[in-house]
Amino acid sequence: MLVAASAFAVDSCKLPRPPEESGIHKSDGLYYFVFPRVIAPSFTGCQTMWDEKGRKVFVLEFESGEPSRFRLPNSPGASAGLTCRYQGEKAAADNPEHCPAFDEVKDGIRSVADGEVPPPPGDRDPRHPSPNHSN
């Protein structure tokens, strides 16, 4: 079982696009996709949010159920994006000022229940690759 959990941790951090079982959010008319939907208490791996064009909006890394790093790959004004670190249930001392507090990320991003958001149109769904989606 440890091998499978380790493989999932690596795989969940390197997903090029949201898997079919991703949670869907809709905000201001735009669709967002979150995987995994829920963070288990012992989860090790990444929870990622993609926009409808298939671009990563954020990556939240967990080690044994605790957030360890939060990344905004395309943060405005930052050439390499924004990276925040967490240690011992708090933000690391050297975090940039724009990092979310530990309490804001400790449970990950919760998905809405299935059926609460209508499925996105095909050309706005990066779970199904098409020429319109870039990674």
N, C-alpha and C positions, 0 to 999 in steps of 0.2 A: 504493500500500500504506500509506503514512503516513496518508492520510485514513481508511482503514478502521480502523487501529490507534487513531487519535485518537477516532473515533466510538465504538469499543468501550470506551475508557477512560472517556469521559463516561457511556456507557450502563451500564457495570458499576458505577458509583458511584451511579446513580439508580434501580436496580432496586427496584420496590415489593414484589416477592416473589421467592422463589427460582425460577430457571428449571428446567425439566424435567431438564436434565443436571447439576443440583447433586449434590454428594456428600452422603451421608446418614450421620450418626453417631447412635448410640443410647447414652445415658448415664443411669443410674438410672431406666430406663423411659421416658425422654423422647426424642423425636426432634429432631435439629438438622440443618440444611441449609446446606451451604457451597458458594459459587460465587465464582470458578472453583475447581475441584477442586485444581489444581496451579498454582503461580506459575512462569512461565517466566523465564529469566534477564534478559530485557529488558522484562518486563511493566510497563506503566503503566496504572493503574486501581485498582479496589477489589476486595478479597476480603471478602465479607460472610457472616456466619453469622446465620441466622434460627432462631427456635424453632418449635415445631409450631403455634403460633397465628399465625405470620407476622410476629412482632415481631423487629426487628433486635437481635441480641445484641451483635455488634461489627461494626465496619467497619475494615479494615486497608488503608490507602492505600499504593500503591507508585509510585515514579518510576524508570523504567529498571531495574527489578528490585530496588530497594532500598526498604525500608519508610520512609515519610516521616511517617505519622500513624496512630495507633491510637485509635479512638473506641468508647466504651461508651455508646451513646445513653441507656440507662436505668440508669445506675450508681446504686446505693443511696446516699443521702445527698448526692447532687449534683443540683441542680435542672436543670442543662443537660447532665448526663452527665459522663463523664470523657474528656478528650482528652490524648493523649500525643504528643510530637513526637520525631522522630529525625533526626539530622544526622551525616554522616560515620561511619556504622556504630556510632553510640552514641546513647544517649538525650540529648535536649537538656537543658541545665543547669537549666532552669526547670520540668521535668516534676514533676507531683505524685508523692508517694511510692508510690502504688499502681500506677504504670505498669509494664508488663512490660519486662524488659531487652531490648535490641536482639537478642541471641542467641535469645530466646524467640519473636520475631516475624519474624526475617529471612527465613525460608522460608515464611511463612504457615502456615496450618493445613492439614495434609495430610489428604486424604480416605481413608477406608477403601476397599478395592477393591470394585468392583461385586459384588453377591451376598453380601458378608459380613454385611450388615445386611438383614433381611427388609424388604420395602416397608412403609411405615406404612399403617395403615387410612386410608381416604379422608377421614374427618373430622379426621385429625391430620396432613394433608399440605397445607401452604400453597402448594405448587406448582400446585394446582388450586383456584381461588377458590370459596369457598362462603360462605354467610351467617355461618358460625362463625369465619371468619378476619378479623381486623382488622389494618390496617397502621399 
